[in-house]
Amino acid sequence: MTLLIDNRQSILTDDYQLFFEKAIQKTLEQLEIGVAVEVSLLLVENDEIQQLNMEYREKDQATDVLSFPMLELDPFDRAAYINILNKNIDHGEVLLGDIVISVEKAIEQAEEYGHGVKRELGFLLVHGILHLLGYDHEVDEATDTTMVQLQETILSVLNLPRE
């Protein structure tokens, strides 16, 4: 697995590379995806994610996470899902896409929800990875429920349960 991080924020000074890699790996394991992947992660502040949110979603507000998948995947059609992943292996890995996280928003939400910043960053990354893998909570209630359950399971495996 390759995780490319572009850190454009100045709020958080800790190195989260290994933490983020582990979160991606646990997500892939939970979904029984055995192919190696490449993900790009951009860490920003609210002003930059607001610009991206306006540009790509026409929403003029800061958000916590944006995902830009490279593949169109249907996680509920397992055979097609695995087939697409296997067909898109380039140099030994599948390029899943890009995730943008507002560290500023993550800190705000961690305080609002009463848990640590690491838990919030883990949640946002797992949420973003699930989007790259075809899950979309905005499609219907069943998909939303599935996505919520997967997120909580993965965060529990990462020892980041809700407090």
VMD Tcl script that draws the C-alpha trace (Angstrom):
set ca {
  {0.00 0.00 0.00}
  {1.14 3.50 -0.79}
  {-0.16 6.54 1.04}
  {0.97 9.88 -0.33}
  {0.37 12.73 2.12}
  {0.47 16.40 1.16}
  {0.32 18.33 4.43}
  {-0.77 21.91 3.72}
  {-2.03 22.75 7.20}
  {-0.08 24.29 10.05}
  {-2.30 23.36 13.01}
  {-1.20 19.79 13.68}
  {2.49 19.09 13.96}
  {2.40 15.35 14.77}
  {3.27 12.84 12.04}
  {0.21 10.69 11.37}
  {1.63 8.68 8.42}
  {1.71 5.31 10.22}
  {-1.67 5.94 11.85}
  {-3.28 6.75 8.50}
  {-1.63 3.76 6.81}
  {-2.94 1.44 9.53}
  {-6.46 2.90 9.18}
  {-6.42 2.25 5.44}
  {-5.06 -1.27 5.92}
  {-7.71 -2.16 8.52}
  {-10.43 -0.80 6.23}
  {-9.20 -3.00 3.36}
  {-8.98 -6.02 5.67}
  {-12.50 -5.46 6.99}
  {-13.80 -5.36 3.43}
  {-11.68 -8.40 2.46}
  {-9.89 -6.50 -0.30}
  {-6.63 -8.24 -1.00}
  {-5.16 -5.93 -3.62}
  {-2.56 -3.29 -2.85}
  {-3.80 0.28 -3.19}
  {-2.48 3.79 -3.58}
  {-4.25 6.71 -1.92}
  {-3.41 10.40 -1.90}
  {-4.29 12.34 1.24}
  {-4.32 16.12 1.39}
  {-4.42 17.72 4.86}
  {-5.69 21.29 4.75}
  {-7.34 24.06 6.77}
  {-10.95 25.23 6.43}
  {-10.31 27.93 3.83}
  {-8.77 25.49 1.35}
  {-11.39 22.77 1.78}
  {-14.10 25.43 1.43}
  {-12.64 26.42 -1.96}
  {-12.53 22.78 -3.06}
  {-16.07 22.17 -1.79}
  {-17.28 25.15 -3.83}
  {-15.35 24.11 -6.92}
  {-16.42 20.46 -6.96}
  {-19.74 20.39 -5.08}
  {-20.96 23.99 -5.45}
  {-21.23 24.28 -1.66}
  {-19.66 27.44 -0.33}
  {-18.75 26.16 3.12}
  {-15.97 24.32 4.84}
  {-16.55 20.60 5.18}
  {-14.62 17.92 7.04}
  {-13.69 15.48 4.24}
  {-13.88 15.25 0.47}
  {-13.24 12.13 -1.58}
  {-12.35 11.90 -5.25}
  {-12.53 8.26 -6.40}
  {-10.66 7.10 -9.48}
  {-12.95 4.12 -10.08}
  {-16.69 3.61 -10.22}
  {-17.28 0.74 -7.82}
  {-20.46 -0.88 -6.55}
  {-19.58 -2.47 -3.21}
  {-22.78 -4.51 -3.30}
  {-21.81 -6.37 -6.49}
  {-18.83 -8.27 -5.11}
  {-17.84 -10.09 -8.31}
  {-17.80 -6.91 -10.42}
  {-16.14 -5.03 -7.57}
  {-13.19 -7.43 -7.33}
  {-12.98 -7.67 -11.12}
  {-12.69 -3.87 -11.48}
  {-10.08 -3.67 -8.73}
  {-8.03 -6.47 -10.32}
  {-8.27 -4.91 -13.80}
  {-7.01 -1.56 -12.51}
  {-3.79 -2.71 -10.91}
  {-1.05 -0.43 -12.21}
  {2.53 -1.10 -11.13}
  {1.25 -3.54 -8.51}
  {-1.33 -1.21 -6.93}
  {-4.82 0.10 -7.60}
  {-5.02 3.89 -7.59}
  {-8.13 4.46 -5.49}
  {-8.19 8.25 -5.51}
  {-7.73 11.34 -3.37}
  {-9.03 12.32 0.04}
  {-8.94 15.84 1.46}
  {-9.34 16.34 5.22}
  {-9.69 19.68 6.95}
  {-7.60 19.27 10.10}
  {-9.15 22.48 11.41}
  {-12.66 21.03 11.01}
  {-11.53 17.70 12.52}
  {-10.32 19.51 15.65}
  {-13.59 21.48 15.87}
  {-15.65 18.29 15.54}
  {-13.53 16.36 18.04}
  {-14.23 19.08 20.60}
  {-17.93 19.17 19.67}
  {-18.32 15.38 19.95}
  {-16.17 15.07 23.06}
  {-13.49 12.74 21.75}
  {-9.87 13.02 20.69}
  {-8.53 14.50 17.48}
  {-6.97 11.15 16.55}
  {-10.39 9.47 16.68}
  {-11.88 12.19 14.48}
  {-9.04 12.01 11.96}
  {-9.41 8.22 11.90}
  {-13.14 8.52 11.33}
  {-12.70 11.02 8.51}
  {-10.05 8.91 6.78}
  {-12.08 5.69 7.05}
  {-15.14 7.59 5.80}
  {-13.12 8.89 2.85}
  {-11.70 5.46 2.02}
  {-15.19 3.95 2.03}
  {-16.24 6.62 -0.48}
  {-13.23 5.76 -2.67}
  {-14.38 2.13 -2.51}
  {-17.87 2.99 -3.77}
  {-19.86 3.47 -0.59}
  {-22.13 6.53 -0.61}
  {-24.26 7.30 2.41}
  {-26.27 9.83 0.39}
  {-27.73 7.17 -1.95}
  {-30.21 5.56 0.44}
  {-30.79 4.68 4.08}
  {-29.57 1.09 3.73}
  {-26.21 2.20 2.32}
  {-25.93 4.85 5.01}
  {-26.56 2.23 7.70}
  {-23.99 -0.12 6.16}
  {-21.42 2.67 5.97}
  {-22.00 3.72 9.59}
  {-21.65 0.11 10.78}
  {-18.44 -0.41 8.81}
  {-16.95 2.83 10.13}
  {-17.67 1.93 13.73}
  {-16.32 -1.61 13.29}
  {-13.10 -0.36 11.72}
  {-12.64 2.36 14.33}
  {-13.16 -0.23 17.05}
  {-10.45 -2.43 15.50}
  {-8.21 0.64 15.53}
  {-9.05 1.09 19.22}
  {-10.83 4.37 18.47}
  {-14.38 3.69 19.69}
  {-16.91 6.39 20.47}
  {-16.38 7.69 23.96}
}
mol new
graphics top color blue
foreach p $ca { graphics top sphere $p radius 0.5 }
foreach p [lrange $ca 0 end-1] q [lrange $ca 1 end] { graphics top cylinder $p $q radius 0.2 }
display resetview
